[in-house]
């Protein structure tokens, strides 16, 4: 994520992840893949449990593009 880019905090359920992205659900029918490059990773716990809810800070543009806001 570009330094200084606008961010937004999304409260969502953690589903799964790969080396490149995290799968979350913010209450919509569809789960959403968010690239880790668009997340503030130092604000995310090292170990997350599937089905638990967390705050995810991400770039505003990706949240908009993914329909999270």
C-alpha positions in Angstrom: 0.0 0.0 0.0 1.3 3.4 -0.9 2.4 5.5 2.1 -0.1 8.2 2.9 -2.9 6.5 1.0 -6.3 6.9 2.6 -7.3 3.9 4.7 -10.5 2.5 6.2 -11.1 0.1 9.0 -13.5 -2.8 8.2 -14.9 -5.1 10.9 -15.2 -8.6 9.3 -15.0 -12.3 9.9 -11.7 -14.0 9.0 -12.3 -17.0 6.8 -8.9 -18.1 5.4 -5.7 -16.8 3.8 -3.0 -17.5 1.3 0.5 -16.1 1.0 -1.0 -13.2 -1.0 -4.5 -12.5 0.3 -6.9 -12.8 3.2 -10.5 -14.0 2.7 -13.0 -12.2 4.9 -16.8 -11.7 5.2 -18.3 -8.4 6.3 -21.8 -9.8 6.6 -22.6 -10.0 2.8 -23.5 -13.2 1.1 -20.2 -13.4 -0.7 -16.7 -13.8 1.0 -14.1 -11.3 -0.3 -10.5 -11.7 -1.0 -8.3 -8.8 0.0 -4.7 -8.6 -1.2 -2.3 -8.5 1.8 -0.5 -5.7 0.0 -3.6 -3.5 0.6 -3.8 -4.3 4.3 -1.9 -2.7 7.2 -0.4 -6.0 8.3 1.2 -4.8 11.5 -2.4 -4.2 12.8 -3.4 -7.8 12.1 -2.7 -10.6 14.7 -0.1 -13.1 13.6 -2.5 -16.0 14.2 -6.2 -15.6 13.4 -8.9 -18.1 13.9 -11.4 -18.9 11.2 -14.9 -17.6 12.2 -13.5 -14.9 14.5 -14.1 -11.2 13.9 -11.3 -8.7 13.5 -10.7 -5.2 12.5 -8.9 -5.0 9.1 -7.3 -1.7 8.1 -7.0 -1.5 4.3 -6.6 1.0 1.5 -9.9 2.9 0.9 -9.8 2.2 -2.8 -9.6 -1.6 -2.4 -12.5 -1.5 0.1 -14.5 0.4 -2.4 -13.6 -1.8 -5.3 -14.4 -4.9 -3.4 -17.8 -3.5 -2.3 -16.9 -3.4 1.4 -18.0 0.2 1.8 
